[in-house]
Structures are given as C-alpha cells and as structure tokens.
Amino acid sequence: MTMKLTVLGCSGGIGGEHLRTTALLVDNDVLIDAGTGVADLSLADMTRIDHVFLTHTHLDHICCLPLMIDSVADFRSTPLTVYGTPAVLDILQKHIFNWLVWPDFARIPSPENAFIRYQPIDLLQPVTIAGRSFTALPVDHTIPAVGYRIDSGAASLVFSGDTGPSDAFWNALNAIDNLRHVIIECAFPDCEAELAVRSKHLCPSMLAEELHKLERASAIHISHLKPGQMELTMAEIDSCLGEFAPKMLRNGQVIEF
C-alpha cells in the first residue's frame, strides 16, 4: 500500500498566503494536527476527514479543529474521531471544548450521538486504520506532546511535532526498519537559541546535535520555521547540516511512501 501525505500547513506562524500552521492530510481521511492549513480545504474535503491525530494542544496545532467540526457536523453520519494521549485529550476537553471557548461536541446533539468522540492512545502502541499504522512517539515539549510514525507497510514517515532535544525520540526512530522520511521542527535561528531552550523547540545548532543521533538514512524535511526568519534559519541549517541534505517543507507539498 502507498500512502500520500499532503502538507496543508507547516509554518510556525501566519503572515501571508503561503504561511499556514501545522496540518498534514494523510490520504483524504486522516489529519495529523489541525492548524490554520485546514481552512484552505473545501467543505467536501473536510467532510471526508474521519480521524484527527493530535501531537499537542498549542493553538497553532489545533485552532481549526473546533471550526472544522462545526462546519461539517450536519454532513456527517458518524462522529469524527480525535486521537491523542490521555494528557492531550484532557487539556482539549477542559480548555477548548468546555462551552466557554467552544461547545462540547462530544455531548451534542447527545452523548450517544455526538459529533466527535475521543480515542485515547498510548506511546509506541500502533493504531491501525484501513491497513495504515499510526504510532505516537515520545518527544520533549513544554506541555504533553508526541510525534507520530505513519507506516504504509512499505515505508514509514515520522513527524516530530514540536520538540526540543529528546534521546527517546531518536531511539524510537532508530528502531524503525522502513524509515524513509523525517519531518522535524526547527522553530528558531541560532540567535534565539536561549528562547528555543526555554520553549523546548529546536534551532539549527541544536538540530545538528539531534540529527547526529539518527542512525538510519532518511530524507529530512524542516517544518515550523517562524515567519520572517525562514531564510536565515534555513541558511544556518544548510551551513551546519549540509551532509543531511535537509529541505524546507512547503505548503502543498505531497510526499508518497
């Protein structure tokens, strides 16, 4: 089986027609995160999405989830399934779908016939959907967060989500026999290394140290670049990571694996 990942958004912020925050569409029915890139989908395309896997609950990764559910609810006959670790789902329920920020779509129109359902997942335990495997991987961020391995059977793509340095993440990648693609964040240039450390993101010098932990050949794609700093950050990445031939992930890019 071949899977297709379409980048709906991969920026660390907004500020132009090509800058959308994190949302990755797998085939046409699975989302990894639900940032502003989801808003570019048609209503028909959004209605086809049955599953959403969340890395964490920072706004740039979930902001379109409440709006998407509201837009497609009347066109669906089954609930949208939202996957996350128990800690991630707990934050989502307490602080977003709480009637104060947005309606509790897990209870309307009724708890028995709700518009969404929550599916807790565990680290390193695959979830299989129509022959495709999705596995949460450990990362280290300021709030509960995971990355994801997406496995077609023939090949795997890994998305880090947001993370700082994490031996556990790279150990998990080194155990993947069919690893072909790694989407890894690099949120700040080196001049903001202190901010990267405090916010548990990566900058080019830190990313260089992290990538040297990777023991498997893989295409490297850079995500979460901040608007206004993309060129500087990529120039620094090219300078210290040229041996890995990293490429900047772009909206609209399609990766098949």
Backbone bond lengths (Angstrom), bond angles and torsions (degrees), N, CA, C in turn:
res aa  C-N    CA-C-N  psi(-1)  N-CA   C-N-CA  omega(-1)  CA-C   N-CA-C  phi
1 M - - - 1.459 - - 1.534 109.97 -
2 T 1.322 116.80 135.89 1.457 122.09 174.49 1.516 109.07 -105.82
3 M 1.327 115.67 134.73 1.456 120.69 177.65 1.519 109.27 -109.06
4 K 1.326 115.02 154.86 1.459 121.07 179.33 1.522 109.49 -124.76
5 L 1.323 115.75 125.32 1.459 121.05 175.44 1.519 108.78 -110.28
6 T 1.321 116.45 123.62 1.464 122.71 178.81 1.520 108.87 -109.75
7 V 1.316 116.18 126.86 1.460 121.33 -179.00 1.528 109.12 -81.91
8 L 1.335 115.87 110.14 1.464 120.83 175.45 1.517 110.93 -87.68
9 G 1.323 115.75 -28.24 1.456 121.48 178.92 1.514 109.51 -164.70
10 C 1.338 116.31 141.13 1.465 119.72 -179.65 1.520 111.81 -149.42
11 S 1.333 117.00 14.64 1.455 121.33 -176.33 1.525 110.84 -91.33
12 G 1.319 114.77 156.08 1.460 120.32 174.63 1.511 113.23 -83.70
13 G 1.326 117.80 7.55 1.460 121.30 179.06 1.512 110.75 -176.56
14 I 1.331 115.57 -171.75 1.459 121.42 179.94 1.525 108.69 -117.45
15 G 1.346 115.85 173.47 1.451 118.49 179.39 1.511 113.75 142.88
16 G 1.300 117.82 28.09 1.458 121.36 179.18 1.503 110.21 164.58
17 E 1.327 116.00 166.23 1.461 119.69 -174.11 1.525 113.11 -67.15
18 H 1.331 118.07 -17.99 1.460 120.28 -178.86 1.526 112.36 -101.84
19 L 1.312 117.85 1.10 1.462 121.23 -177.43 1.517 109.99 -106.72
20 R 1.308 115.31 110.34 1.455 122.78 178.09 1.523 107.98 -130.70
21 T 1.323 117.46 143.42 1.463 119.25 -179.20 1.524 110.57 -82.73
22 T 1.307 115.77 172.69 1.454 124.03 -158.84 1.526 115.00 -57.99
23 A 1.321 115.22 122.32 1.466 123.35 171.19 1.522 107.44 -162.01
24 L 1.323 116.24 124.31 1.461 122.22 -178.89 1.526 108.06 -122.08
25 L 1.321 116.52 124.34 1.464 122.05 -179.56 1.518 109.38 -98.65
26 V 1.320 116.91 120.96 1.461 122.52 178.31 1.519 108.35 -100.37
27 D 1.339 115.30 122.24 1.458 121.46 -170.79 1.532 107.03 51.45
28 N 1.295 119.74 -125.48 1.472 118.17 176.91 1.513 113.03 -128.22
29 D 1.362 116.41 10.97 1.464 118.17 -171.75 1.520 115.06 -130.47
30 V 1.342 117.85 -0.84 1.461 121.00 -177.50 1.523 109.33 -129.85
31 L 1.321 116.11 131.76 1.458 121.97 173.99 1.524 109.77 -109.57
32 I 1.328 115.60 138.02 1.456 121.13 165.06 1.523 105.90 -105.84
33 D 1.313 116.74 109.14 1.462 124.83 -173.89 1.525 110.96 66.69
34 A 1.329 115.03 164.31 1.463 120.06 -171.63 1.523 110.31 -143.99
35 G 1.335 115.54 55.92 1.459 120.77 176.53 1.509 112.10 -75.58
36 T 1.343 116.49 -164.07 1.462 120.45 -171.01 1.527 113.41 -65.73
37 G 1.330 118.20 -17.50 1.461 120.06 178.37 1.513 113.57 -61.22
38 V 1.332 117.44 -24.40 1.463 120.68 179.54 1.519 111.16 -63.11
39 A 1.316 117.08 -29.67 1.463 120.70 -175.43 1.526 112.78 -65.61
40 D 1.334 118.08 -17.47 1.461 120.65 178.90 1.522 112.88 -81.49
41 L 1.326 117.51 -9.99 1.460 120.62 177.50 1.519 110.69 -73.83
42 S 1.319 115.70 150.91 1.464 119.83 172.85 1.521 109.54 -73.54
43 L 1.314 115.73 165.02 1.460 120.41 177.09 1.523 110.44 -60.02
44 A 1.316 117.21 -39.99 1.468 120.88 178.80 1.516 110.89 -63.25
45 D 1.341 116.97 -42.23 1.459 120.37 179.41 1.528 111.13 -64.67
46 M 1.324 117.31 -41.83 1.467 120.22 178.74 1.527 111.18 -64.66
47 T 1.313 116.45 -35.50 1.465 119.70 -178.56 1.521 111.31 -66.66
48 R 1.338 117.63 -27.16 1.462 120.99 -179.68 1.533 112.57 -74.36
49 I 1.322 117.62 -14.62 1.468 120.69 -177.47 1.528 109.22 -78.53
50 D 1.333 115.70 119.46 1.469 121.28 -178.89 1.522 112.85 -106.59
51 H 1.330 117.33 -17.27 1.468 121.05 -172.46 1.524 109.59 -137.47
52 V 1.334 116.37 136.31 1.467 122.21 175.85 1.525 108.58 -130.24
53 F 1.329 116.88 119.36 1.458 122.61 175.72 1.529 107.93 -101.63
54 L 1.328 116.86 125.45 1.452 121.42 -178.31 1.523 111.12 -104.07
55 T 1.336 115.46 134.05 1.465 119.29 172.94 1.516 110.53 -77.98
56 H 1.336 116.59 -43.48 1.464 122.00 178.87 1.527 107.80 -166.89
57 T 1.323 116.42 -179.20 1.466 119.89 -168.89 1.516 114.25 -107.90
58 H 1.322 120.04 14.97 1.457 119.29 172.71 1.523 109.32 -62.55
59 L 1.336 114.86 146.93 1.455 120.97 -167.01 1.522 113.55 -58.19
60 D 1.336 117.71 -35.80 1.466 119.36 -177.95 1.518 112.48 -68.17
61 H 1.325 117.48 -10.04 1.467 121.66 179.77 1.534 113.35 -107.65
62 I 1.329 117.57 -10.28 1.475 119.01 -176.75 1.521 113.98 -131.35
63 C 1.330 119.08 -3.10 1.464 120.01 -165.69 1.519 114.00 -60.02
64 C 1.335 118.27 -29.54 1.464 119.56 -179.10 1.525 113.53 -90.26
65 L 1.326 117.07 -6.74 1.468 118.51 -179.91 1.526 112.22 -61.93
66 P 1.330 120.16 -50.71 1.472 119.23 178.68 1.523 112.53 -61.24
67 L 1.330 117.47 -39.75 1.457 120.88 -178.57 1.521 111.65 -69.09
68 M 1.329 117.23 -39.84 1.461 121.17 179.01 1.527 110.65 -62.76
69 I 1.321 116.43 -45.93 1.464 119.74 -179.97 1.520 110.45 -59.41
70 D 1.321 116.57 -43.61 1.461 120.86 -179.89 1.522 110.94 -62.29
71 S 1.346 116.66 -36.41 1.467 120.70 -177.28 1.519 112.91 -73.38
72 V 1.337 117.68 -35.64 1.469 119.75 -171.65 1.524 114.08 -102.62
73 A 1.318 117.99 -7.29 1.471 120.13 -171.67 1.524 112.81 -54.33
74 D 1.316 117.10 -42.50 1.469 120.07 -176.26 1.517 112.80 -71.52
75 F 1.344 117.31 -12.51 1.468 121.03 -176.94 1.523 112.33 -102.55
76 R 1.326 116.83 0.68 1.458 120.78 -176.36 1.522 110.79 -109.23
77 S 1.315 115.27 145.85 1.468 120.38 176.01 1.522 111.54 -104.31
78 T 1.343 116.89 -10.33 1.465 121.87 178.59 1.523 108.51 -130.33
79 P 1.325 117.19 154.51 1.466 119.03 -179.19 1.520 112.55 -69.08
80 L 1.310 116.09 150.28 1.454 122.21 169.54 1.528 107.45 -75.29
81 T 1.336 117.33 131.47 1.456 120.83 -179.53 1.525 109.67 -96.36
82 V 1.333 115.88 125.36 1.461 122.45 179.43 1.521 108.03 -109.74
83 Y 1.339 116.10 120.05 1.456 122.51 -176.32 1.533 109.39 -104.56
84 G 1.320 114.87 142.83 1.456 120.81 174.41 1.507 109.42 -175.54
85 T 1.307 116.59 165.08 1.467 118.56 173.66 1.524 108.39 -64.49
86 P 1.330 118.48 158.77 1.468 119.95 178.76 1.523 113.07 -52.67
87 A 1.326 117.67 -38.69 1.463 120.45 -179.39 1.531 111.11 -65.66
88 V 1.329 117.15 -40.99 1.464 121.24 179.26 1.525 110.73 -65.80
89 L 1.319 116.79 -46.05 1.465 120.18 -179.43 1.520 111.76 -66.17
90 D 1.318 117.14 -33.82 1.463 120.87 178.18 1.527 110.58 -63.16
91 I 1.326 117.29 -44.15 1.470 120.84 177.64 1.521 110.32 -62.45
92 L 1.324 116.64 -43.95 1.461 121.24 -178.51 1.525 111.29 -60.17
93 Q 1.322 116.53 -44.68 1.459 120.28 -178.69 1.524 112.42 -70.62
94 K 1.316 116.85 -39.19 1.471 120.23 -176.76 1.521 113.25 -75.19
95 H 1.340 116.40 -33.33 1.460 118.76 -168.06 1.524 115.05 -116.83
96 I 1.334 118.52 -9.59 1.466 120.39 177.58 1.526 110.63 -118.84
97 F 1.326 116.88 -63.23 1.466 120.77 -177.62 1.535 109.09 -88.67
98 N 1.327 115.34 65.91 1.463 120.87 -171.68 1.527 112.55 -126.72
99 W 1.332 117.34 12.05 1.459 125.54 -176.33 1.523 113.29 74.21
100 L 1.317 118.58 -17.68 1.461 121.73 178.48 1.523 111.00 -88.40
101 V 1.321 116.62 -43.88 1.455 121.61 176.23 1.531 110.67 -93.41
102 W 1.332 116.20 -41.13 1.473 121.45 -179.60 1.520 108.55 -156.80
103 P 1.337 118.52 153.82 1.471 119.68 178.94 1.520 112.35 -58.74
104 D 1.304 115.88 155.95 1.460 122.28 177.65 1.519 108.76 -85.50
105 F 1.328 115.44 89.86 1.455 120.51 -175.46 1.525 112.86 -72.31
106 A 1.307 117.97 -5.24 1.459 120.34 173.60 1.528 111.02 -83.71
107 R 1.331 116.85 -2.23 1.466 120.93 -179.75 1.519 112.81 -126.73
108 I 1.328 117.21 -0.83 1.463 119.00 178.22 1.535 109.82 -125.36
109 P 1.332 117.51 146.88 1.473 125.49 1.68 1.531 114.67 -67.88
110 S 1.351 117.25 -16.52 1.461 121.34 173.45 1.518 107.57 -157.44
111 P 1.336 117.87 156.30 1.467 119.41 177.88 1.522 112.73 -58.79
112 E 1.335 117.14 -29.48 1.463 121.17 -178.66 1.527 112.23 -81.27
113 N 1.314 116.41 -20.01 1.462 121.12 -176.75 1.528 109.15 -136.71
114 A 1.320 115.77 56.28 1.464 121.41 -171.61 1.525 111.74 -81.65
115 F 1.330 115.35 162.11 1.457 120.91 178.56 1.528 111.84 -77.37
116 I 1.333 118.09 -27.97 1.461 120.78 176.40 1.520 109.48 -133.77
117 R 1.322 115.49 157.67 1.449 121.04 170.46 1.517 108.63 -134.44
118 Y 1.314 115.91 146.46 1.454 121.48 -179.48 1.524 109.82 -97.21
119 Q 1.329 115.92 135.48 1.457 121.13 177.96 1.523 109.34 -123.79
120 P 1.342 117.50 103.17 1.469 119.16 178.06 1.531 110.94 -66.24
121 I 1.327 115.30 144.15 1.461 121.32 176.66 1.516 109.05 -130.19
122 D 1.320 115.94 159.98 1.457 121.81 179.93 1.519 109.93 -113.47
123 L 1.312 115.99 152.79 1.453 121.26 175.84 1.529 110.71 -57.00
124 L 1.318 115.52 137.57 1.465 123.99 172.28 1.528 113.56 64.76
125 Q 1.339 117.24 14.48 1.466 121.69 177.53 1.527 108.93 -110.50
126 P 1.336 118.43 108.57 1.464 120.73 -174.73 1.520 113.13 -63.38
127 V 1.334 114.41 144.61 1.460 122.93 170.66 1.527 106.44 -112.49
128 T 1.326 117.22 124.51 1.466 121.04 -176.70 1.519 110.31 -104.09
129 I 1.325 115.73 128.05 1.464 122.66 178.29 1.526 107.86 -129.85
130 A 1.315 116.29 110.94 1.473 121.62 179.30 1.524 111.88 49.78
131 G 1.325 116.11 47.13 1.451 121.79 176.11 1.515 115.31 82.16
132 R 1.322 117.56 -1.53 1.462 122.33 179.46 1.522 109.05 -105.11
133 S 1.320 116.11 142.47 1.458 121.10 -173.70 1.527 110.71 -113.20
134 F 1.347 115.57 133.37 1.458 123.08 178.69 1.527 107.82 -125.95
135 T 1.332 116.47 123.36 1.454 120.90 -174.74 1.515 110.68 -129.75
136 A 1.322 117.13 126.73 1.457 121.67 177.05 1.526 110.19 -74.91
137 L 1.322 116.19 134.47 1.463 122.70 -178.21 1.527 110.17 -117.71
138 P 1.336 117.58 148.82 1.468 119.96 -178.48 1.524 111.65 -72.56
139 V 1.338 115.91 137.14 1.464 123.11 171.43 1.526 107.13 -136.96
140 D 1.322 116.59 -179.94 1.463 120.70 -179.22 1.521 109.41 -131.60
141 H 1.335 115.57 103.99 1.460 121.96 -179.43 1.527 108.52 -128.35
142 T 1.324 116.48 179.72 1.469 119.90 -175.87 1.518 113.31 -75.06
143 I 1.311 117.26 -18.63 1.461 122.73 175.92 1.523 107.56 -130.08
144 P 1.334 118.44 169.67 1.465 119.11 177.52 1.526 111.19 -53.84
145 A 1.335 116.48 128.34 1.460 121.23 -174.42 1.520 109.54 -155.50
146 V 1.319 115.19 157.22 1.463 122.25 175.69 1.522 108.61 -140.06
147 G 1.328 115.77 163.67 1.454 122.20 162.57 1.517 107.97 -102.53
148 Y 1.329 117.33 -177.36 1.463 119.94 178.62 1.529 111.67 -138.28
149 R 1.323 114.30 138.87 1.456 122.01 165.25 1.524 107.40 -98.22
150 I 1.323 116.37 128.95 1.456 122.66 176.65 1.522 106.54 -115.68
151 D 1.331 116.83 118.10 1.456 121.84 -169.61 1.524 109.74 -121.16
152 S 1.325 116.07 120.05 1.464 120.77 177.26 1.523 111.98 -85.45
153 G 1.320 116.55 -9.22 1.458 122.50 -171.61 1.510 109.94 102.01
154 A 1.323 116.40 -45.82 1.463 121.04 177.65 1.518 111.36 -81.85
155 A 1.342 116.97 -33.62 1.462 120.74 -176.60 1.518 109.32 -155.65
156 S 1.340 114.91 159.85 1.463 120.94 178.38 1.517 110.72 -122.70
157 L 1.327 114.85 143.13 1.459 123.79 170.26 1.521 107.36 -116.68
158 V 1.331 116.73 136.35 1.460 121.38 178.10 1.517 109.13 -116.73
159 F 1.320 115.93 134.25 1.461 124.04 175.98 1.520 108.02 -116.45
160 S 1.313 116.29 123.83 1.471 119.51 -175.59 1.517 113.35 -75.18
161 G 1.370 117.97 -22.88 1.452 117.69 -165.23 1.518 108.15 62.49
162 D 1.326 117.39 -147.86 1.464 121.68 179.48 1.520 109.24 -96.93
163 T 1.334 116.11 130.76 1.458 119.23 -178.55 1.513 111.01 -159.91
164 G 1.307 115.04 151.79 1.445 121.61 164.50 1.513 108.54 -97.03
165 P 1.324 117.69 -163.33 1.466 120.25 177.69 1.530 111.22 -56.71
166 S 1.337 116.43 137.31 1.467 120.35 -176.58 1.515 110.00 -156.04
167 D 1.315 117.63 105.36 1.463 120.77 175.93 1.520 111.11 -62.12
168 A 1.337 116.97 -36.94 1.461 120.46 -177.87 1.525 111.45 -61.54
169 F 1.321 116.82 -36.79 1.467 120.46 179.36 1.525 110.74 -63.46
170 W 1.326 117.00 -48.45 1.459 120.17 -177.44 1.522 111.72 -71.33
171 N 1.312 117.56 -31.80 1.465 119.83 174.20 1.525 110.58 -61.76
172 A 1.331 116.10 -40.35 1.464 119.92 178.28 1.533 110.71 -64.88
173 L 1.333 117.42 -40.44 1.465 120.48 179.05 1.522 111.60 -66.10
174 N 1.312 116.59 -38.26 1.464 119.76 -178.15 1.527 112.29 -68.10
175 A 1.320 116.97 -14.74 1.465 121.17 177.66 1.526 112.77 -90.59
176 I 1.342 117.44 -0.48 1.470 121.62 -177.00 1.526 109.60 -93.97
177 D 1.315 117.03 107.98 1.467 121.55 -176.03 1.520 112.80 -65.31
178 N 1.334 117.31 -34.68 1.465 119.88 -173.53 1.532 112.53 -106.22
179 L 1.324 117.47 29.05 1.462 121.53 179.86 1.523 110.44 -64.19
180 R 1.345 116.48 129.07 1.465 120.73 179.59 1.528 112.76 -126.49
181 H 1.333 117.39 -30.85 1.456 121.15 -176.26 1.527 109.87 -135.88
182 V 1.341 115.79 139.29 1.463 121.84 173.13 1.528 108.21 -128.21
183 I 1.324 115.54 119.81 1.467 121.08 171.56 1.517 106.65 -99.27
184 I 1.327 116.09 114.65 1.460 120.97 -173.85 1.526 109.46 -124.84
185 E 1.299 116.49 138.93 1.451 120.53 -179.49 1.522 112.40 -76.02
186 C 1.349 115.99 154.36 1.463 122.84 168.10 1.522 105.55 -152.33
187 A 1.316 116.32 91.09 1.458 121.42 -166.26 1.521 114.36 -81.07
188 F 1.326 118.21 -25.96 1.459 120.31 -172.29 1.522 111.54 -133.39
189 P 1.341 117.86 152.91 1.469 120.73 169.50 1.530 109.20 -75.36
190 D 1.312 116.73 168.74 1.462 120.62 -175.94 1.523 113.41 -64.46
191 C 1.338 118.00 -24.81 1.458 119.12 177.99 1.521 112.34 -66.22
192 E 1.334 116.79 -14.00 1.459 121.36 177.17 1.530 110.66 -115.27
193 A 1.321 115.95 33.05 1.467 121.06 -178.75 1.523 111.71 -59.19
194 E 1.334 117.39 -38.15 1.465 119.45 -179.76 1.521 110.92 -63.04
195 L 1.336 116.62 -40.03 1.463 120.56 177.36 1.521 110.53 -66.09
196 A 1.326 117.59 -39.34 1.461 120.83 177.33 1.522 110.86 -59.77
197 V 1.327 116.61 -42.92 1.464 120.40 179.50 1.522 110.42 -63.91
198 R 1.326 117.31 -46.36 1.464 121.04 -176.84 1.517 111.97 -66.20
199 S 1.334 116.88 -35.46 1.463 120.59 -177.02 1.526 112.74 -94.38
200 K 1.325 116.88 1.29 1.463 123.00 -179.22 1.528 112.17 55.23
201 H 1.345 112.11 54.83 1.447 122.61 169.23 1.525 107.07 -119.53
202 L 1.333 116.20 -173.44 1.457 121.40 177.54 1.521 110.93 -118.15
203 C 1.324 115.94 151.21 1.456 123.93 167.75 1.526 106.31 -122.51
204 P 1.332 119.72 169.20 1.471 120.11 -172.22 1.525 115.34 -54.85
205 S 1.325 118.78 -43.81 1.466 119.46 -178.98 1.520 111.22 -65.63
206 M 1.337 117.06 -36.97 1.462 120.36 176.99 1.522 110.87 -69.78
207 L 1.342 116.05 -39.80 1.461 119.79 178.81 1.526 110.91 -63.06
208 A 1.328 116.55 -36.88 1.464 119.70 177.78 1.524 110.73 -60.07
209 E 1.321 116.41 -43.87 1.464 119.97 178.05 1.524 110.84 -63.27
210 E 1.328 116.10 -39.99 1.463 120.19 -178.48 1.527 111.60 -68.00
211 L 1.320 117.86 -45.36 1.461 120.24 -176.39 1.521 112.67 -65.71
212 H 1.306 116.94 -24.25 1.458 118.44 176.31 1.532 112.37 -72.16
213 K 1.330 116.89 -6.02 1.457 121.02 172.85 1.530 111.54 -85.26
214 L 1.342 116.19 -13.32 1.465 120.46 -177.96 1.521 110.08 -79.89
215 E 1.329 116.04 125.40 1.460 121.49 -175.11 1.520 112.63 -105.53
216 R 1.337 117.70 5.36 1.462 120.93 -178.16 1.524 109.95 -121.35
217 A 1.313 115.47 139.28 1.466 120.43 176.96 1.525 109.22 -65.94
218 S 1.327 115.65 132.01 1.458 119.55 -177.20 1.517 109.85 -160.04
219 A 1.341 116.06 149.59 1.454 120.31 171.07 1.529 108.33 -72.74
220 I 1.329 116.60 134.27 1.464 121.96 -176.89 1.525 109.29 -109.36
221 H 1.334 116.12 124.99 1.459 122.76 179.91 1.527 108.24 -119.36
222 I 1.331 117.52 131.67 1.463 122.43 -175.14 1.530 109.74 -99.61
223 S 1.337 116.30 127.52 1.462 121.67 179.53 1.529 110.67 -123.95
224 H 1.333 114.56 173.06 1.474 123.48 171.89 1.527 113.28 68.50
225 L 1.327 117.52 24.50 1.459 120.69 174.96 1.529 109.80 -66.64
226 K 1.322 116.90 140.41 1.454 121.27 -177.66 1.527 110.97 -80.61
227 P 1.339 117.99 138.28 1.463 120.47 176.05 1.529 110.48 -56.35
228 G 1.327 115.65 138.59 1.448 120.90 -179.99 1.514 114.06 85.89
229 Q 1.342 116.62 -12.13 1.461 120.77 -179.26 1.526 112.03 -124.61
230 M 1.325 117.00 7.67 1.458 120.70 -173.66 1.518 111.88 -63.75
231 E 1.328 116.72 -47.00 1.466 119.64 -176.99 1.523 110.66 -65.06
232 L 1.338 116.73 -44.87 1.457 120.60 179.63 1.521 111.17 -60.97
233 T 1.331 116.46 -47.27 1.460 120.24 -177.49 1.521 111.14 -64.32
234 M 1.333 117.59 -43.03 1.462 119.86 179.28 1.525 111.73 -67.06
235 A 1.331 117.89 -34.77 1.466 120.06 176.40 1.517 110.42 -63.45
236 E 1.327 116.88 -40.34 1.463 120.89 177.85 1.524 110.71 -67.68
237 I 1.330 116.43 -39.14 1.463 120.35 177.72 1.529 110.02 -63.01
238 D 1.317 116.75 -46.00 1.470 120.03 179.34 1.531 110.78 -60.92
239 S 1.328 116.81 -34.85 1.461 121.05 -177.54 1.520 112.60 -69.57
240 C 1.336 116.66 -40.60 1.464 118.75 -174.49 1.523 113.50 -105.15
241 L 1.345 117.17 -5.34 1.461 120.00 -176.39 1.526 112.32 -130.78
242 G 1.321 116.14 21.06 1.458 119.07 -176.59 1.510 114.23 -55.42
243 E 1.328 117.54 -31.44 1.466 120.65 -178.33 1.523 112.46 -63.91
244 F 1.348 116.38 -22.86 1.467 120.55 179.78 1.521 112.46 -91.78
245 A 1.332 117.28 -5.97 1.471 122.86 -179.37 1.525 112.23 49.43
246 P 1.330 118.27 51.42 1.471 120.01 -177.85 1.521 111.35 -69.61
247 K 1.329 115.87 146.80 1.456 121.94 178.01 1.528 109.14 -123.07
248 M 1.318 115.50 143.66 1.464 119.58 176.66 1.520 109.75 -73.74
249 L 1.332 116.71 125.92 1.452 121.20 175.41 1.527 108.72 -68.28
250 R 1.321 117.04 142.66 1.460 121.24 -176.28 1.520 110.82 -129.92
251 N 1.325 115.63 147.54 1.450 120.51 174.94 1.522 110.00 -59.04
252 G 1.310 115.69 136.93 1.450 121.37 -179.68 1.510 113.75 88.48
253 Q 1.341 117.29 -9.83 1.455 120.01 179.58 1.526 110.32 -66.36
254 V 1.320 116.36 142.80 1.462 122.28 178.63 1.521 108.18 -119.62
255 I 1.333 115.60 130.29 1.460 122.10 176.80 1.521 107.74 -119.43
256 E 1.309 117.39 123.05 1.451 121.79 176.80 1.534 109.08 -107.39
257 F 1.306 115.80 138.48 1.475 120.08 -177.06 1.519 110.03 -154.49
